[in-house]
Amino acid sequence: MKLVFPTMEYKEKAMDYIKEFHEVLVACNKENVASAGVIKNCGGVLKDEFFSETYQEMTQMYCISCYK
């Protein structure tokens, strides 16, 4: 399942949705330093790095724990 919230106005809705899970996996292009920074600031921990055949690019997979 892939969730995409295109604008910041959906941030609260996305955070409420995420709280229902134990952990969330989030992926971004390895070259997208800004997205990786946001993910890390939300507690994301790098779990995997792989070449995506679909997007033809290196992809990083982060895990965000929803337990505090």
C-alpha positions, 0 to 999 in steps of 0.5 A: 500500500502506498499513501501519498499526501500531496500538500501540507494541508493533509499533514495532520490527517496523515499523522493521525492515520500513521498513529494507528500503526506500530511502525511505518516504512517510508521510501525516498530516492537516495539523492533526495536529501531533503526528504531523507532529512524530514524522515530522519527528523520524524525518527526514521531509521535507515533499514535498506538501500536498493535499486528500484527497477520500477523507478530506475534509481537508488531507493532508501527505505526507512522505518519510523516507530510509532511507539514512544 
